[in-house]
Amino acid sequence: IEIDITAFYLVPKSWSKKKQEAVRTGDIKPTVKPDIDNIVKIVLDGLNGVAFTDDKQVIEIQAQKCYVFDEEQEGVDVDVKELE
């Protein structure tokens, strides 16, 4: 099993236009909690017994944290692929 996880964080409205532009250009990335390893753990534990029998079947994980400007995009996106 291969898992892709993307956690989307809302850019704080209090940030200056300069700081928001730095987010748009990729110069500022989210370093907010939770840590990426904790996100992976939560996702794997939540999918255990649902998307796969046991998380020991997962052999590859891609995880990242990103900023978004739209509240509707905030959250976690998970893609699960069964490998041949």
C-alpha atoms as one frame of an Amber mdcrd trajectory, in Angstrom:
protein
   0.000   0.000   0.000   1.143   3.518  -0.841  -0.288   6.541   0.980  -0.212
  10.229   0.001  -1.178  12.649   2.775  -1.540  16.414   2.410  -2.553  18.533
   5.394  -3.949  21.924   4.394  -3.685  24.816   6.865  -5.512  28.112   6.531
  -3.279  31.161   6.190  -3.974  33.409   9.190  -6.053  36.434   8.144  -3.939
  38.590  10.461  -0.853  38.054   8.295   0.365  41.010   6.249  -0.037  41.057
   2.476   3.743  40.647   2.197   3.677  37.489   4.315   0.669  36.141   2.383
   2.532  36.740  -0.880   5.485  34.786   0.539   3.078  31.886   1.097   1.890
  32.125  -2.520   5.458  32.000  -3.837   6.337  29.067  -1.562   8.785  31.035
   0.564   6.774  30.346   3.729   5.636  26.815   4.563   3.545  25.707   7.549
   5.637  24.805  10.570   2.617  24.696  12.857   1.515  21.795  15.030   0.790
  18.949  14.709   4.132  17.634  13.526   4.077  15.756  10.222   4.898  12.431
  11.907   1.868  12.830  14.176  -0.367  13.529  11.160   0.876  10.339   9.494
   0.288   8.328  12.680  -3.271   9.659  13.073  -4.124   8.912   9.431  -2.654
   5.400   9.516  -4.391   4.571  12.797  -7.686   5.887  11.406  -7.432   3.822
   8.220  -6.313   0.643  10.010  -9.007  -1.974   9.456 -10.883   0.357   7.080
  -8.721   0.997   3.993  -6.319  -1.861   4.741  -6.105  -4.770   7.160  -3.071
  -3.503   9.058  -0.738  -0.539   8.639   2.200  -2.952   8.349   1.019  -3.297
   4.718   2.005   0.328   4.025   5.400   0.381   2.319   5.509   3.950   1.036
   4.286   7.240   2.495   4.384  10.742   1.046   3.311  13.498   3.462   3.303
  17.270   3.316   1.804  20.352   4.956   0.538  23.242   2.797  -1.127  26.597
   3.295  -4.465  27.454   1.651  -6.422  30.705   1.502  -9.925  29.204   1.358
 -11.560  27.776   4.513 -13.244  25.091   2.405  -9.848  23.683   1.409  -8.616
  23.355   4.997  -8.246  19.756   6.170  -6.423  16.568   5.250  -6.418  14.848
   1.863  -5.482  11.152   1.829  -4.887   9.004  -1.253  -4.487   5.256  -0.758
  -3.115   3.095  -3.575  -2.776  -0.668  -3.591   0.508  -1.647  -5.202   0.880
  -4.713  -7.387
